[in-house]
């Protein structure tokens, strides 16, 4: 919270609403009639997926098969399988359902 406040002190923003929970802080900010919400999580992510891995994980969460993912991304099914193995390893999961539940909180 102190780091967030220090950053906010350096810019001309107006905090409209601040919410603090066990998992982090969210602040609604306004500057020149533009509002945005800044969310700062106190939880450090245990994994970092590459942009392509994240794209594939989202397609899996939507129910796409490896073959459908390969077709839509114009890559080979083998490449999709390779990405899936890497995602599973990073998330320490053994199934698609477990991956979606852990990564997307489903």
N, C-alpha and C positions, 0 to 999 in steps of 0.2 A: 504494500500500500504506500509506503514511503517513497519508493522508487517511482511509482505512478504519479504521486503528487509532485515530486521534483520535476518530472517531465512536463506536467501540466503547467507548472509555475513558469516555464520558459516560453510558453506560447500564449497568445491572447485568445483563450477559449473560455467558455462559460459552461460550467457543469450544471446541467438542468436537473439531473437525477442520478444518484449513486446508490447502488445495491451491493451489499457485501454478504457473501455466503461462505461456507466452509471450503468450497471448491474455487473461489476466486472473487473478483470484483468486476462489476459492469458499471460503466459511466456513460450516460447520455450527454453528448457534448454539442454545443452550438457555436458556430463561427460564421459571421456574415450571412445569417439566415439559413445556414445549412446545418442540419442535425445529423449526427451519426452516433452509433453505439460502439464503445470500445470495451472489449471483454478481455480481461487479464486473468488467466487461470493460474492458480497456485500449484497445480499439479503438473509436473514435468512429464512430457510424453515419453513413454518407454520405447517408442519406435518411431521411425521416420520413413515413410514410404516415398519413393520417387514419384514425380508427377504421373508417369505412365502406370506405375503400380496402383496409385490412388484411382486413376481412371478405370483400370480393370476391376479394382475392388468395388467401385460404385456400380459398374455394369453387373458384377456378380450379385450385389445387393438388390439390383433390379430384377434378378432372376435369369440373366443371360447365361447361356452355355458357353463353354470355351470356343466352340465352333462359331457361334453367333458373335462373340466378342472379336474373334479373329477376322471375321467378315466385315464387321462394322469399323474396325480400326485398320483394316487392310494390312494385317500381319498374319503370319502363319499360326495355325493351332499349336505348333511346337513352341513358338515364342510366347504365346499365352500361357502354356503350361509352365514354361520357365519362370515367367513373372509370378504365377500362382505359387510355385515352390518357394520363391524368394519372399513373397508376402507371408506365406505360412510360417517360414522360418523367423521372420522379423516379429511376427505377432505371437509366435510359439503356439500355433493352433494346428489341428489335424484335419479339419473339415471346413467346407465352404460356410456352413451354417455357423460354426464356431467363429470363423473369421468375421462374418457380418455382425454377429452378436457382440464380439469384443471391440471391433473397430468402430462400428456405427451405433453401438448401444441399443441394438434392436432386441 
